[in-house]
Amino acid sequence: MSGRIASPSKRTIFPTLRFRAKIILGFAAVLVISAGSMAFSYFGFERVSAGVGSYRSSVSEADLARNIDRELLAYRSAVKYFVVTGKEDDAKAALDTEASLKNAIDQAVKSAKSPARKESLDKLAKEFSNFSATFAKVLQAKRDSTLLVQNQLQRQANLLKYKLDDVGNNASDSEAQAIEFGTKQVNAQFQTASAAATNFVLTSDQAIATSALARLKFVENSLGAVYSMDEKIVAGLKDAKTILGAYREALEKLIANAKLVDELVTEMSGSAGAILQGATAMKADLVAEQQRLDLESEATIGKTEQLVLMLAIGGTLLGAVLAFLLGT
């Protein structure tokens, strides 16, 4: 009789539970364990999902930083090429690449998530504004130089040649030989100076510019040495001196513009370097962030796996204990 009576300790654990209630209690325990496992899995997945989202955003920002690098390289190349050629087609190409770089920077600013990165991009955008403003000055200076060459330098050179020919043709018989010799000498010296000036227009070499100005001084001295008693010849020589002065003035303006362009190009190099440095720093920061997010995701996955495994083992043990207790 005593063999069929349950232990008092076991009886006091579930004193009033019937068999049906024991089944319900066990099922509820299983549900609680399952819910706990799913909750841990869900929150772990959410953390991993958030990490993946941040990683994708970081990759997207890194792509935009690379776009800035690429567009900046294209812009600098186009600007340098225009500075050398001065052609309007090359100016248009440079302005097109400028618009592309501005678009790349604007997209990066809009996509920036962290305040620090947004601040660095704002500084980068400011440097770009300085760069583009400086290039606008370069563009204006080059266009002014082109107009000077077309409307002043070439025009004055042709006028001087015609004026010297006119002076020689109008000389009297008594002065013809001396006037012709003098005007030919002036013309020959001017052709040499004009060739140096043309070479400077093509190369913007300041040494060539100095040589051209020195040769123009020789032309001026030779022109002043031409002497005549004829008032008509004297007036013609005076006109020639005026034309030569206008030619020299146009060349000096070209030289000043070339110096200005050199200074502006140096200034642009500083702005471009700042833009490149900012983009490089942003890429390095994004790469570091991607590595951090990768490590955090791996750590979260590992912790979630451990928690789920521990919960499964604990649930199994708890289920076994409950099954034993409820069964008795």
C-alpha positions in Angstrom: 0.0 0.0 0.0 2.8 2.3 0.8 4.4 1.6 -2.6 1.5 3.4 -4.4 1.6 6.5 -2.4 3.6 9.4 -3.9 6.3 11.2 -2.0 5.0 14.0 0.2 7.5 16.5 -1.4 6.3 15.7 -4.9 2.7 15.9 -3.8 3.2 19.4 -2.2 4.7 20.8 -5.4 1.5 20.4 -7.5 -1.0 19.5 -4.8 -4.2 20.4 -6.6 -3.3 19.9 -10.2 -5.2 17.3 -12.2 -3.8 15.6 -15.2 -5.4 18.0 -17.7 -4.1 21.0 -15.8 -0.6 19.5 -15.8 -0.8 19.1 -19.6 -1.9 22.8 -20.0 0.9 23.9 -17.6 3.5 22.0 -19.6 2.3 23.3 -22.9 2.3 26.9 -21.5 5.9 26.4 -20.3 6.8 25.2 -23.8 5.2 28.3 -25.3 7.0 30.6 -22.9 10.3 29.0 -23.8 9.5 29.2 -27.5 8.5 32.8 -27.2 11.7 33.6 -25.3 13.8 32.0 -28.0 11.9 33.9 -30.8 12.3 37.1 -28.9 16.0 36.7 -28.5 16.3 35.7 -32.2 14.1 38.7 -33.3 16.0 41.3 -31.3 19.3 39.8 -32.5 18.1 39.9 -36.1 17.0 43.5 -35.6 20.5 44.5 -34.4 22.1 42.7 -37.3 19.6 44.2 -39.7 20.4 47.7 -38.4 24.1 47.0 -38.8 23.6 45.8 -42.3 21.5 49.0 -43.1 24.3 51.2 -41.6 26.9 49.2 -43.6 25.0 49.7 -46.8 24.6 53.4 -46.1 28.4 53.6 -45.4 29.2 51.8 -48.7 26.9 54.2 -50.5 28.6 57.2 -48.9 32.0 55.7 -49.8 30.9 55.4 -53.4 29.9 59.1 -53.4 33.3 60.0 -52.0 34.9 58.0 -54.8 32.7 59.9 -57.3 34.1 63.1 -55.9 37.6 61.9 -56.4 36.9 60.9 -60.0 35.0 64.1 -60.9 37.7 66.2 -59.2 40.4 64.5 -61.3 38.4 65.1 -64.5 37.8 68.8 -63.5 41.5 69.5 -62.7 42.5 67.9 -66.0 40.0 69.9 -68.0 41.0 73.2 -66.3 44.7 72.6 -66.9 44.0 71.8 -70.6 41.9 74.9 -71.0 44.6 77.1 -69.4 47.0 75.8 -72.0 44.8 76.1 -75.1 42.4 78.9 -74.1 39.8 77.5 -76.6 36.1 77.9 -75.9 35.4 74.3 -76.6 37.9 73.4 -73.8 36.3 76.0 -71.5 32.9 74.4 -72.1 34.3 70.9 -71.3 35.8 72.3 -68.1 32.5 73.9 -67.1 30.7 70.6 -67.8 33.1 68.7 -65.5 32.6 71.5 -62.9 28.9 70.8 -62.9 29.5 67.1 -62.5 31.8 67.7 -59.5 29.2 70.0 -57.9 26.5 67.4 -58.4 28.8 64.7 -56.8 29.5 66.9 -53.8 25.8 67.8 -53.4 24.8 64.2 -53.4 27.4 63.4 -50.8 26.1 66.2 -48.6 22.5 65.0 -48.9 23.5 61.4 -48.1 25.7 62.2 -45.1 24.3 60.7 -41.9 26.7 61.8 -39.1 27.0 65.4 -38.1 30.8 65.2 -38.2 30.8 63.9 -41.8 28.2 66.5 -42.8 30.4 69.2 -41.4 33.5 67.9 -43.3 31.4 67.8 -46.5 30.2 71.3 -45.9 33.9 72.4 -45.7 34.6 70.4 -48.9 31.7 72.2 -50.6 33.1 75.5 -49.5 36.5 74.7 -51.0 34.7 73.7 -54.2 33.0 77.1 -54.3 36.4 78.8 -53.9 37.8 76.6 -56.7 35.0 77.3 -59.1 35.1 81.0 -58.3 38.8 81.1 -59.0 38.3 79.2 -62.3 35.7 81.8 -63.3 38.4 84.4 -62.9 40.8 82.3 -65.0 38.1 81.9 -67.6 37.5 85.7 -67.7 41.3 86.4 -67.9 41.8 84.0 -70.7 38.9 85.4 -72.7 40.2 88.9 -72.1 43.5 87.8 -73.4 41.9 86.3 -76.5 40.1 89.5 -77.3 43.4 91.5 -76.7 45.2 89.3 -79.2 42.4 89.6 -81.8 41.4 93.2 -81.4 44.7 94.9 -80.2 47.8 92.9 -80.8 47.2 91.6 -84.3 45.4 94.8 -85.4 48.2 97.1 -84.1 50.8 94.9 -85.7 49.1 95.1 -89.1 48.6 98.8 -88.7 52.3 99.4 -87.9 53.4 97.4 -91.0 51.1 99.4 -93.3 52.1 102.7 -91.7 55.8 101.9 -92.2 55.2 101.0 -95.8 53.2 104.2 -96.2 56.0 106.3 -94.8 58.6 104.7 -97.1 56.4 105.2 -100.2 55.7 108.9 -99.4 59.3 109.8 -98.9 60.8 112.4 -101.2 63.6 111.5 -103.6 66.1 113.3 -101.4 65.2 111.3 -98.3 63.9 108.1 -100.0 67.0 106.0 -99.4 67.5 107.0 -95.8 63.8 106.7 -95.0 63.5 103.3 -96.7 66.6 102.0 -94.9 65.2 103.2 -91.5 61.7 101.9 -92.0 63.0 98.5 -93.2 65.2 98.2 -90.2 62.3 99.1 -87.9 60.1 96.6 -89.7 62.6 93.8 -89.4 63.1 94.5 -85.7 59.4 94.6 -85.2 58.9 91.3 -87.0 61.3 89.7 -84.5 59.6 91.3 -81.5 56.2 90.3 -82.9 57.3 86.7 -83.4 58.5 86.7 -79.7 55.1 88.1 -78.7 53.2 85.5 -80.7 55.4 82.8 -79.0 54.5 84.2 -75.6 50.8 84.1 -76.5 51.1 80.4 -77.2 53.3 79.5 -74.3 52.7 82.2 -71.6 56.4 81.9 -70.8 57.4 85.0 -68.9 61.0 84.8 -70.1 59.7 85.1 -73.7 57.5 88.0 -72.6 60.6 89.8 -71.2 62.5 89.2 -74.5 59.6 90.6 -76.5 59.4 93.8 -74.5 63.1 94.2 -74.8 62.9 93.8 -78.6 60.1 96.4 -78.7 62.4 98.8 -77.0 64.9 98.3 -79.8 62.1 98.9 -82.3 61.1 102.1 -80.4 64.7 103.4 -80.5 65.1 102.6 -84.2 61.8 104.3 -85.0 63.0 107.4 -83.1 66.2 107.4 -85.1 64.3 107.8 -88.5 64.6 111.5 -89.4 62.8 113.5 -92.0 62.2 117.2 -92.8 59.0 116.3 -94.6 56.0 117.2 -92.4 54.0 114.4 -93.9 56.7 111.9 -93.1 57.1 113.3 -89.6 53.3 112.9 -89.1 53.5 109.3 -90.4 56.4 108.5 -88.0 54.4 110.0 -85.1 51.4 107.8 -86.0 53.8 104.8 -86.2 55.1 105.6 -82.7 51.5 105.8 -81.4 50.7 102.4 -83.0 53.8 100.9 -81.5 52.8 102.2 -78.1 49.4 100.7 -78.4 51.0 97.4 -79.4 53.3 97.5 -76.4 50.4 98.3 -74.1 48.3 95.4 -75.4 51.3 93.1 -74.9 51.8 94.3 -71.3 48.1 93.6 -70.6 48.6 90.1 -72.0 51.6 89.6 -69.7 49.7 90.9 -66.7 46.8 88.5 -67.5 49.2 85.6 -67.9 50.7 86.3 -64.5 47.2 86.6 -63.0 46.3 83.2 -64.5 49.4 81.6 -63.0 48.5 83.0 -59.6 44.9 81.8 -59.9 46.1 78.3 -61.1 48.3 78.1 -58.0 45.3 79.1 -55.8 43.1 76.5 -57.5 45.7 73.9 -56.8 45.4 74.6 -53.1 41.6 74.4 -53.2 41.8 71.1 -55.2 44.3 69.7 -52.7 41.9 70.6 -49.9 39.0 68.9 -51.7 41.1 65.8 -52.4 42.2 65.7 -48.8 38.7 66.0 -47.5 37.4 63.2 -49.8 40.3 61.0 -48.9 39.7 61.5 -45.2 36.0 60.8 -45.7 36.8 57.5 -47.5 39.2 56.5 -44.7 36.5 57.3 -42.1 33.9 55.3 -44.0 36.2 52.3 -44.4 36.9 52.3 -40.7 33.2 52.6 -40.0 32.5 49.6 -42.3 35.1 47.5 -40.5 33.6 48.5 -37.2 30.0 47.6 -38.3 31.3 44.3 -39.7 32.9 43.4 -36.4 29.8 44.5 -34.5 27.5 42.4 -36.7 29.7 39.4 -36.2 29.7 39.9 -32.5 25.9 40.3 -32.4 25.4 37.2 -34.5 27.7 35.2 -32.2 26.0 36.5 -29.0 22.5 35.8 -30.5 23.6 32.2 -31.4 24.9 31.7 -27.8 21.7 33.0 -26.2 19.5 31.0 -28.4 21.6 27.9 -27.8 21.6 28.5 -24.1 17.9 29.1 -24.1 17.3 25.9 -26.1 19.4 23.9 -23.7 17.8 25.5 -20.7 14.3 25.0 -22.2 15.1 21.3 -22.8 16.3 20.9 -19.2 13.3 22.8 -17.8 11.0 20.7 -20.0 12.5 17.5 -18.7 12.2 18.7 -15.1 8.6 19.8 -15.7 7.8 16.5 -17.4 9.2 14.6 -14.5 7.4 16.7 -11.9 4.1 16.8 -13.8 4.2 13.1 -14.6 4.5 12.2 -10.9 
